[in-house]
Amino acid sequence: MREFVYKKKDRKLRIFNDFLSIIVIALGIYLIIMPLLPEMSYWIKLKTGKISNEIAYSDNNQPGTKPLPQDNRLVIPQMGLDTSINEGKYSDTLKKGVWRRPLTSTPDKGGNTVIVGHRFTYSDGPAIFYHLDKLKVGDQFAVFWQGKKHLYQAQEVRVVEPHQTEIEQNTDEPTLTLYTCTPMWTSKQRLVVIAKPVEDNQSNHE
């Protein structure tokens, strides 16, 4: 009888250990795959033609375009990014996606509009700026603000230290500043893209 009890306990212990091993393996796979998901998603979009240099919004309903968005959006086709710009006083707004820094300007007012986003996280919001390093000098992208399209061209891409908060200072000329953490997986420095407004030839031809 005692031997039967021991065998029963041993069987339960083996089941528990097997279950625990499955959890540990699943967690390990999750930790390995999670950092790769944004890159995999980008590769799939690239191969399926969903990433281009075109901004697929128009105010004249041309074929292949979408109506101008009514919400405020950041559209960077080179990154496969088309996302709402979130407003809020505190940094936990980053849990929703990109965040316009509240003490900076807006595209309709000129000055320096600053938009930030996470580059990589496991839980604290989406890695919305994972591919910000793919944005190069000369690339054009858009901000849709209060129903109007503002076209920008990247003028400078650089890395700064976290204490270099001058990147958020207001500017005399209209400017759009995007930044996120770098190198990947750390918050040691900041990857900064500085862009200036350019004429929207597409709108002029409409």
Residue pairs with C-beta under 8 A, 6 or more apart in sequence:
31 122
34 122
35 120
35 185
38 120
38 127
38 130
38 131
39 130
41 80
42 51
42 79
42 80
42 130
42 131
42 134
45 51
45 80
46 80
50 80
51 77
51 78
51 79
51 80
52 77
53 77
53 78
53 139
53 140
54 77
55 75
55 77
55 140
55 141
55 142
55 149
55 151
56 64
56 65
56 66
56 77
57 65
57 66
57 67
57 68
57 69
57 75
57 142
57 144
57 149
58 65
58 66
58 67
58 68
58 202
58 206
59 67
59 68
59 149
59 203
59 206
60 206
61 67
62 206
68 144
68 147
68 148
68 149
69 144
70 147
71 84
71 85
71 144
72 84
72 85
72 87
72 100
72 143
72 144
72 145
72 146
73 82
73 83
73 84
73 85
73 143
73 144
74 81
74 82
74 83
74 85
74 98
74 115
74 141
74 142
74 143
75 81
75 82
75 83
75 141
75 142
75 143
75 144
76 135
76 139
76 141
77 141
78 134
78 135
78 136
78 139
78 141
79 131
79 132
79 134
79 135
80 131
81 128
81 131
83 97
83 98
83 128
84 96
84 97
84 98
85 98
85 99
85 100
85 115
85 143
85 145
86 93
86 96
86 97
86 98
86 99
86 100
87 93
87 99
87 100
87 102
88 96
88 99
88 102
89 102
91 99
93 99
94 116
94 117
94 118
94 124
94 125
95 124
95 125
96 125
97 117
97 125
97 126
97 128
98 115
98 116
98 117
98 128
98 129
99 115
99 116
99 117
100 106
100 113
100 114
100 115
101 114
101 115
101 116
101 168
103 168
104 111
104 112
104 113
104 114
104 168
104 170
104 177
105 111
105 112
105 113
105 170
106 113
106 145
107 113
107 143
107 145
107 148
107 150
107 174
107 176
108 145
108 146
108 148
108 150
110 173
110 174
111 170
111 171
111 172
111 174
111 175
112 168
112 169
112 170
112 171
112 175
112 176
112 177
113 143
113 175
113 176
113 177
114 167
114 168
114 177
114 178
114 179
115 143
115 176
115 177
115 178
116 129
116 178
116 179
116 180
117 128
117 129
117 132
117 178
117 180
118 124
118 125
118 126
118 127
118 128
118 129
118 180
118 181
119 127
119 129
119 130
119 132
119 180
119 181
119 182
119 184
119 191
120 127
120 130
120 181
120 184
120 185
121 127
129 178
129 180
132 178
132 179
132 180
132 191
132 193
133 182
133 191
135 141
135 154
135 157
135 178
135 193
136 154
136 157
137 154
137 155
137 156
137 157
138 153
138 154
139 153
139 154
140 151
140 152
140 153
140 154
140 198
141 151
141 152
141 154
141 195
142 149
142 150
142 151
142 152
143 149
143 150
143 152
143 176
144 150
149 200
149 203
150 176
150 197
151 197
151 198
151 199
151 200
152 176
152 195
152 196
152 197
152 198
153 195
153 196
153 197
153 198
154 193
154 194
154 195
155 194
155 195
155 196
156 192
156 193
156 194
157 191
157 192
157 193
157 194
158 192
158 194
159 182
159 189
159 190
159 191
159 192
160 167
160 179
160 189
160 190
160 192
161 189
161 190
162 187
162 188
162 189
162 190
164 190
167 177
167 179
167 190
167 192
167 194
168 177
173 196
174 196
174 197
175 194
175 195
175 196
176 194
176 195
176 196
176 197
177 192
177 193
177 194
177 195
178 192
178 193
178 195
179 190
179 191
179 192
179 193
180 190
180 191
181 187
181 188
181 189
181 190
181 191
182 188
182 189
182 190
182 191
183 189
